[in-house]
Amino acid sequence: MINDSLQGKIIIKNKNMKHLRAYLYIIGIILVMGVTAACSVSYKFNGASIDYTKTKTIQLADFPIRSSYVWGPMGPMFNNELKDKFASNTQLRQVSRNGDLKIEGEITQYSQRNKSVSAEGYSAQTELSITVNVRFTNTKNHNEDFERQFTSAKTYDTTQSLASVQEELVTQMVKDLVDQIFNATVANW
């Protein structure tokens, strides 16, 4: 009787060990696949298509504001975000002149316009937009050179004042513009 009880415990223990090994094996596979998938997704999402054996430096000029309507902090916000994007998502060294890649331009428009009208005939939403003109030069492959405009816009309820939403909306638009420029210049999307 004692032997049967002991034998039953051993059998249960062996079954539990088999289950534990199977679970650990499955968890290991999931972790390996997850890390592999995360790396590849991260590379495609943030990665740039740059041949670092040929292209080592980038020259990012400050974009002056050439718009008739101006919000002072917008220029530094844009210029800092652009430099940060390339610093954190590429291995390119930023230089002040003679870069293998060169990005320059200006903020050409900062404007707002009525987007929609309420039933009473008053403006219900206002659209705020920023447009930048970008000149991109790739000294290693001039076929990639371009001059192009990029625009980002956000809307807000007219019941809110521009002063209360301006910083948040400009921050979002600047990030969007920088992403567009990054993708057009080095991500080849």
N, C-alpha and C positions, 0 to 999 in steps of 0.2 A: 504494500500500500504506500509506504513511504517512497519507494523507488518510482512508482507511477506518478506520484505528485511531483517529485523532483524531475522526472523525465518531462512532464508537462510544462514545467517552468522553463526548462532548457529549450524545448521546442518553441515556446512563446518568445523567449529571449532571442533565438535565432531568427524568428519571423520579424521581430522588432528591428533587429540589426539589418536584415535585408531591406526592410522598409526605409530605415534611416539612410542606408547607403544609396538607395534609389532616390530619395528626396535630395540628398546632398549632391548626387550626380546631376539631377535635373536643375537644381539651384545653380550649380557650377556652369552648366550650359547656358542658362538664362543670363547669368552675369557676364559670361564671355561674349554672348551675342549682344547684350545691352551695351557693353563697353565698345565693342566694334561698331555697332550701329550709331552710338553717340558720337564716336570719333568721326565717322564718315558724315553724319548729318552736320556736326559742328564745322567740319572742313568746308562742306558745300555752302553752308549758311553764311559763315563768316570769312571763308577763305578767299584769297585772291588768286587769279590766274597769272602769276608772275614767274618768269624764268629768272630766278635769283642769280644764276651764273652770269647773266648778261646785264640785268637791271638791279642796281644796288642802292641808288639814291633817288630821292624825290624832292622837288623844289615846290613848296606851297606858298604862293604869294598871298598877302592879306588882301581880301576883297573889300575895296572901298564902297561906300554907299553912294550911288548915283541917282537915287530915287528922289523925287520932289517931296514926298511924304516920308518922314524919318522917325524911327523910335531909337534913341541913342544906344541902348545896350545891344541892339540887334547885331551890329557889325562885329563887336568882340565875341558875342555868343557864337556866331556863324564861324568866324575864323578859328576859334579855339576848338569847336566841335569837329571841324574839318581836319585839323592837325591831330587831334586825339584819335579820330577814326583810323587814320593811316598809321599812327604810331602803335595802336593796339591790335590792328588787324593785318599788318604786313611786317615784313622784316626790313623794309626800306629805311635807310638812314635819311633823315630830313636835313637838307642843306639849304643855304641861302642863295646859292647860284650854281649854275652848270649841273643841274640834276639830270639824271637819266630820264626821269619823267618830270614834267613841269605842268602845274595847274595854276592858272591865274584867271582873273575875271573881276566882275563887279556885281554888286547887288543893284539891279536896275529898276526894280519896282517893289513897293510896299504899299498896298492899297486895300481899301475896303469898299464894298458895294452891297446894295440891297440884294438879298438872295430870294426871299419870298415875301408875299404880302398876306396880311391877315384878312379875315372876312370884313373887317371894318375899313379896309383900304390902307392900313398902315403897314409899315415894314415889320415883319415878324422875325426875320433872321437876317443877319449880316454876314457876309463872307469876307474874311481877311486873307490876303494872299501875299506871298513873297516870290519874286522871280529873280534868278541869278543868271548871268551870262558867264559861261565857262569856256576857256580856251585850254585845250589839253594838247600837250606835245610829248611824243614818245621819241626820244632821240635815237633809240635802238631800232624803231620800226615806225617810220613816218606814215605808213598806211593807216595807223591807228589814230593819227592826229584829228582833232575836230574842234569846232566852235559851235556851241549849242546852248540853248536856254533851258533851264529847269524851273518848274513852278510847283509850289505847294500851297494849298488853301485849306482853311478851317472855317467852320461856321459857328456862330454863337447867337443866342436869343437877343433880340434888340432890347428886351427888358433889362439886360445887363449892360453896364457901361464898358466901353473898350478898356478903360484903365483897370477894371477889375479882372479882365480875362486875358489881357494882352501878353503878359509874361508867359503864362501857361501855353497859350496858342502859338506864340513865336517859338518857344522851346520845342514844341512838337513839330512845327514846320521846318525849323532849322535841322532837326534830326532827320526828317524825311528828305530834305534837300541833300544833306550830306550823304545819306544812304544812296540816293539816286546818282550822285556824282561818283561815289565809290564804285557802284555797280557798273557805271558806264565807262569808267577809266581803267580799273584793274580787275574787276570780277568777270568781265565779259558776259554779263547777263543780258 
